[in-house]
Amino acid sequence: MNLMGLKRITIAQYERGLLSRNRSFEAVMEPGVHWLFDPLNRCDVKVYDVAIPEFEHPRVDVLITDARALIERYLMIVELGVPRGWPGLQERSLGLGAGAG
């Protein structure tokens, strides 16, 4: 709902939301009702179910690089393949909720 620039976002107990503003990651939204002031419609929230063990996001590498400390509070980052520090690509798998603790 968008009423005069206000958006109401509801995140259920088994969900987490990723808030982006101007297409840049800003925050992880925890369960509850959230109100966003967004008169220019520049905010976007993608809601993810924590019961699904693997987190899929089109820009997961950017999230890990730019917001690793925050993301690790909510996700367990599992790197497969080439060891860290080696040249080349690395495969990453993320699990929702596994890093919280």
C-alpha positions as CSV (number, residue, x, y, z in Angstrom):
1,M,0.0,0.0,0.0
2,N,1.3,3.5,-0.9
3,L,-0.6,6.3,0.7
4,M,0.9,9.8,0.3
5,G,4.4,8.4,0.2
6,L,3.9,5.8,3.0
7,K,4.4,2.1,2.4
8,R,3.3,-0.5,4.9
9,I,5.5,-3.6,4.8
10,T,4.6,-6.7,6.8
11,I,7.3,-9.3,7.4
12,A,6.1,-12.6,9.0
13,Q,7.9,-14.6,11.7
14,Y,9.3,-17.0,9.1
15,E,10.5,-14.3,6.7
16,R,13.1,-11.6,6.3
17,G,13.0,-8.7,3.9
18,L,15.8,-7.1,2.0
19,L,15.3,-3.3,1.7
20,S,16.8,-1.6,-1.3
21,R,16.7,2.2,-1.9
22,N,17.6,3.5,-5.3
23,R,18.6,-0.1,-6.3
24,S,21.2,-0.3,-3.5
25,F,21.0,-2.6,-0.6
26,E,20.2,-0.8,2.6
27,A,19.0,-3.2,5.4
28,V,17.6,-6.5,6.4
29,M,14.0,-6.2,7.7
30,E,13.1,-8.4,10.6
31,P,9.5,-9.7,11.4
32,G,6.9,-7.0,12.1
33,V,5.1,-4.2,10.5
34,H,7.3,-1.5,9.0
35,W,6.4,1.9,7.6
36,L,8.6,3.4,4.9
37,F,8.4,7.0,3.7
38,D,8.9,6.7,0.0
39,P,7.2,9.5,-1.9
40,L,9.2,9.0,-5.1
41,N,8.7,5.2,-5.1
42,R,12.5,4.4,-4.8
43,C,12.3,1.7,-2.2
44,D,11.9,-2.0,-2.9
45,V,11.5,-4.8,-0.4
46,K,12.0,-8.5,-1.4
47,V,10.7,-10.9,1.2
48,Y,12.4,-14.3,1.7
49,D,11.2,-17.4,3.6
50,V,13.7,-18.5,6.2
51,A,12.4,-22.1,5.9
52,I,14.1,-22.4,2.5
53,P,17.7,-23.3,3.4
54,E,19.4,-21.8,0.3
55,F,19.1,-18.1,-0.3
56,E,19.0,-17.0,-3.9
57,H,19.5,-13.4,-5.0
58,P,20.5,-12.1,-8.4
59,R,23.3,-9.9,-6.8
60,V,24.4,-12.2,-4.0
61,D,28.1,-11.4,-4.6
62,V,27.5,-7.7,-4.2
63,L,25.6,-8.3,-0.9
64,I,28.5,-10.4,0.4
65,T,31.2,-7.9,-0.7
66,D,29.4,-4.7,0.3
67,A,27.5,-5.8,3.4
68,R,29.2,-9.0,4.6
69,A,29.1,-8.1,8.4
70,L,25.4,-7.4,8.3
71,I,24.6,-10.4,6.0
72,E,26.5,-12.8,8.3
73,R,24.1,-11.9,11.1
74,Y,21.3,-13.5,9.1
75,L,23.0,-16.0,6.8
76,M,25.7,-18.6,6.9
77,I,28.1,-18.0,4.0
78,V,29.4,-21.3,2.6
79,E,32.1,-20.9,0.0
80,L,32.7,-24.0,-2.2
81,G,35.4,-24.6,-4.8
82,V,38.5,-22.5,-4.9
83,P,39.9,-21.6,-1.5
84,R,39.7,-17.9,-0.4
85,G,42.6,-15.8,-1.8
86,W,43.1,-17.9,-4.9
87,P,42.5,-16.3,-8.3
88,G,39.4,-17.3,-10.1
89,L,35.8,-17.6,-9.4
90,Q,34.3,-18.8,-6.2
91,E,31.0,-20.5,-5.8
92,R,28.9,-19.3,-2.8
93,S,25.9,-20.8,-1.1
94,L,23.9,-18.9,1.5
95,G,21.4,-20.3,4.0
96,L,18.8,-18.0,5.5
97,G,18.7,-17.8,9.3
98,A,21.7,-20.1,9.7
99,G,24.1,-17.3,10.7
100,A,21.9,-15.7,13.4
101,G,23.0,-16.7,16.9
